[in-house]
Amino acid sequence: RDIVLSNPRRRNALSLSMLQSLREDLLHDVKSKDLRVIVISAEGPVFCSGHDLKELASEDDVKHHSQVFEICAEVMTLIQKLPVPVIAKVNGLATAAGCQLVASCDIAVASEKSQFATPGVNIGLFCSTPAVALGRSLPRKVALEMLFTGEPLSAQEALMHGLVSKVVPEDKLEEETMKISHKICESSKAILALGKATFYRQITQDLDTAYRMTSQVMVDNLTLRDGQEGIEAFIQKRKPVWSH
């Protein structure tokens, strides 16, 4: 499924209504067997400029501000809780919470002209929530340089430091994203869902706990119908037929 941020006039800012729509789109029909991968892209030269600063301009509206940051955190964590892989297809600038969105996706494919920045410090609103996703995607010193200076990373720098998975020329962006999506669609949805959930669980654990937990998951995986089907198909040298 494609989710397109389509308010280029406002630089695809994550206003409260945009965040609510994004949450709705991410959750739509998520249990369906037909939903196998979600691609988030955007219209216009800016992928996403982050929070809508007009919404944050009045100092007294604490309740509204809390609501904006709460739903934003919910959307970012939701991406990793979904049972299907989520790919960011980035063609342009991703700043602040927009950069956080890219960092929160499972995979990110970017065009060569894309740039990534957390410039909140320049306007007196430090990118503390984007820093959560950034600090978990990038080496600490790279993340902190971005956060302290607000200077952008080029697409190649973002690739080198692990913020994106692939950088391609703009005219190959669609093709490359589709290639990854199609490859994902060849696998069992149930197995991918198990693998994704396990990956995010183990990443925060110490080594021994992570191995204990994932060893048990592999045992559980073998009891799934698609786990057995895959192994049988491999032994019989045929294509597996997934039940998902």
ZIHU-V63056 format. One record per residue. N is the residue number from 0. RES is the residue in one small letter. PHI is phi as a letter, one per 40 degrees, with the letter a starting at -180 (999 if undefined). PSI is psi in whole degrees, -180 to 180 (NA if undefined). NEAR is the number of other C-alpha atoms within 10 Angstrom. Layout:
n:res:phi:psi:near
N:RES:PHI:PSI:NEAR
N:RES:PHI:PSI:NEAR
This chain:
n:res:phi:psi:near
0:r:999:141:15
1:d:b:131:14
2:i:b:123:15
3:v:b:122:16
4:l:c:116:21
5:s:b:57:17
6:n:b:62:17
7:p:c:-26:16
8:r:c:-33:10
9:r:b:24:14
10:r:f:35:21
11:n:f:41:25
12:a:c:146:25
13:l:c:70:25
14:s:c:169:19
15:l:d:-43:19
16:s:c:-36:11
17:m:c:-42:18
18:l:c:-39:21
19:q:c:-42:16
20:s:c:-41:15
21:l:c:-44:19
22:r:c:-44:18
23:e:c:-45:12
24:d:c:-38:16
25:l:c:-37:21
26:l:c:-15:14
27:h:d:120:12
28:d:f:33:11
29:v:c:-23:16
30:k:c:-11:12
31:s:c:138:9
32:k:c:-26:12
33:d:c:-20:12
34:l:c:116:15
35:r:b:-27:25
36:v:a:147:20
37:i:b:131:21
38:v:b:124:20
39:i:b:120:21
40:s:b:-174:17
41:a:a:155:21
42:e:c:145:18
43:g:g:177:17
44:p:c:-14:16
45:v:b:122:24
46:f:c:-54:33
47:c:a:130:33
48:s:c:4:23
49:g:g:-158:23
50:h:c:151:22
51:d:c:107:18
52:l:c:-24:13
53:k:c:-33:8
54:e:c:-20:13
55:l:b:9:16
56:a:c:-25:10
57:s:c:130:11
58:e:c:-19:7
59:d:c:-15:9
60:d:c:58:11
61:v:c:-39:11
62:k:c:-46:8
63:h:c:-44:14
64:h:c:-44:16
65:s:d:-42:11
66:q:c:-43:12
67:v:c:-48:22
68:f:c:-31:16
69:e:c:-49:11
70:i:c:-32:15
71:c:c:-48:26
72:a:c:-38:19
73:e:c:-45:13
74:v:c:-44:21
75:m:c:-41:21
76:t:c:-30:15
77:l:d:-40:16
78:i:d:-41:21
79:q:c:-17:18
80:k:c:-14:14
81:l:c:147:18
82:p:c:-5:22
83:v:b:152:25
84:p:c:143:21
85:v:b:124:24
86:i:b:130:24
87:a:c:127:25
88:k:b:101:27
89:v:b:123:32
90:n:b:82:27
91:g:h:-159:22
92:l:c:134:23
93:a:b:112:27
94:t:b:152:27
95:a:f:-121:26
96:a:c:-19:29
97:g:c:-36:24
98:c:c:-38:24
99:q:d:-40:29
100:l:c:-45:27
101:v:c:-45:30
102:a:c:-27:26
103:s:c:-19:26
104:c:c:158:24
105:d:c:-39:17
106:i:b:147:19
107:a:b:125:24
108:v:b:129:25
109:a:b:149:29
110:s:c:160:21
111:e:c:-27:19
112:k:c:-5:17
113:s:c:150:23
114:q:b:157:24
115:f:b:129:30
116:a:a:155:26
117:t:b:79:32
118:p:c:14:20
119:g:d:-35:20
120:v:d:-32:16
121:n:c:-22:14
122:i:b:16:8
123:g:g:16:8
124:l:b:91:11
125:f:d:140:17
126:c:c:66:24
127:s:c:-38:15
128:t:c:-42:14
129:p:d:-31:26
130:a:c:-26:23
131:v:c:-50:15
132:a:c:-39:23
133:l:c:-45:27
134:g:c:-17:17
135:r:c:-6:14
136:s:b:-29:18
137:l:b:158:19
138:p:d:143:13
139:r:d:-45:13
140:k:c:-30:10
141:v:c:-46:15
142:a:d:-45:21
143:l:c:-34:16
144:e:c:-43:13
145:m:c:-44:21
146:l:c:-36:25
147:f:c:-32:15
148:t:b:-27:14
149:g:g:2:21
150:e:c:142:15
151:p:c:153:20
152:l:c:140:20
153:s:c:168:16
154:a:d:-42:25
155:q:c:-40:20
156:e:c:-41:16
157:a:c:-38:22
158:l:c:-46:17
159:m:c:-36:14
160:h:c:-1:15
161:g:g:14:15
162:l:c:-32:29
163:v:b:160:26
164:s:c:-28:16
165:k:a:146:21
166:v:b:130:23
167:v:b:160:19
168:p:d:150:13
169:e:d:-40:16
170:d:c:-5:10
171:k:b:1:13
172:l:c:-47:20
173:e:c:-47:17
174:e:c:-45:12
175:e:c:-41:18
176:t:c:-41:21
177:m:c:-38:14
178:k:d:-46:12
179:i:c:-44:14
180:s:d:-46:19
181:h:c:-38:13
182:k:c:-42:9
183:i:c:-39:16
184:c:c:-14:16
185:e:c:-16:12
186:s:c:169:17
187:s:c:131:19
188:k:c:-41:24
189:a:c:-42:20
190:i:c:-42:17
191:l:c:-41:18
192:a:c:-44:18
193:l:c:-46:16
194:g:c:-42:18
195:k:c:-49:17
196:a:c:-41:15
197:t:c:-41:16
198:f:d:-49:14
199:y:c:-27:13
200:r:c:-45:13
201:q:c:-26:16
202:i:c:-24:11
203:t:c:0:10
204:q:c:162:12
205:d:c:166:9
206:l:d:-48:11
207:d:c:-44:9
208:t:c:-42:12
209:a:c:-44:16
210:y:c:-38:13
211:r:c:-47:11
212:m:c:-46:15
213:t:c:-29:17
214:s:c:-43:12
215:q:c:-39:10
216:v:c:-39:15
217:m:c:-37:14
218:v:c:-45:11
219:d:c:-40:12
220:n:d:-39:17
221:l:c:-19:14
222:t:c:-12:11
223:l:c:146:13
224:r:d:-43:14
225:d:c:-26:21
226:g:c:-46:18
227:q:c:-42:14
228:e:d:-43:17
229:g:c:-44:19
230:i:c:-44:13
231:e:c:-44:14
232:a:c:-40:13
233:f:c:-47:12
234:i:c:-38:9
235:q:c:4:10
236:k:f:46:9
237:r:b:169:10
238:k:c:137:11
239:p:c:150:18
240:v:b:104:13
241:w:c:144:16
242:s:c:-13:11
243:h:f:NA:16
